[in-house]
Amino acid sequence: MYWERVTEEIYLFTSDRYALVNSTAILTKDGLVVVDALPFPNEARQIARFLAGRTGLDFHSLILTHHHMDHVYGMDSFPKTLDLISHELCRQKLLEVGLASLEEARENNPAFDEVELRIPTITYSEGDFLIRAGEKTFRLVHLPGHTIDNTGVFYEEERVLISGDAVMAIPIIAQGDWDTEMATLERIKALEPETIIQGHGEVILRGEIDIVIDRYIDYLTCVYETAEEVLEKNMDHRQIWKIPLEDCGLERVPLGIASHQLHIANIIHVRDMLKKRREMAEEEKTSEEVASE
Ligand SMILES: [Zn+2]
């Protein structure tokens, strides 16, 4: 894990063991506001110790952007006396699939044996949710698409958006929804943040934001067009596997070897969605024809 300071009051921690996933802490006069906590308990404990030692502050609030394990598990290392805050759908997702996926993670890596799954205790479900700490305002905004439950934390005074996986070095919609993610990326542009701390990968700074978000929109557009072609040509998995990420304007570097796999999963997800839509349209047509007979 390595850390950097994004501004005087924002610390960013990035896992070098898991897909450059980020955890963020913001210093306020009333204590530390923490957003996400990396997957591995030893990394999370390091962060908690580092923050307490370095700043001498207590923790003020713990926020979860979404239910994926690489953001959730480390929360176990932060004070249990504090409520965990998220979108209501994040709480529901964790209640539905949290324990089963923790079991699966433990089978693959015993480092997760000691993780106790934390379930959010304060949630919001409509509109935005405001947290105020030491004269700072943190606006929680629902930014679904990557997953249905994703929340962004907008630190208003500095216009810093901690986006969760709504923004990441390679947009991933394989467990989410293509249309929703496209709308979310437009909404993020409209928020006019000056800095974006992505769920995975490097900080996006003022001046690069529109360029980077447009690149992600272009990437997802390309995924959509590729999926249409895959469906048209009835391509099998072996043929799909050969479609390079670079063809859609992104590089593999940011997330390491998994990035190709994620890209293919995106294409297959959109292909399946298009297939389902087509089948439904055809069914509708047939039932209309039957009705008119
Ligand atoms: Zn995620």
Residues whose N, C-alpha, C, O or C-beta is under 5 A from the ligand:
A	BS01	ZN	H68 D165
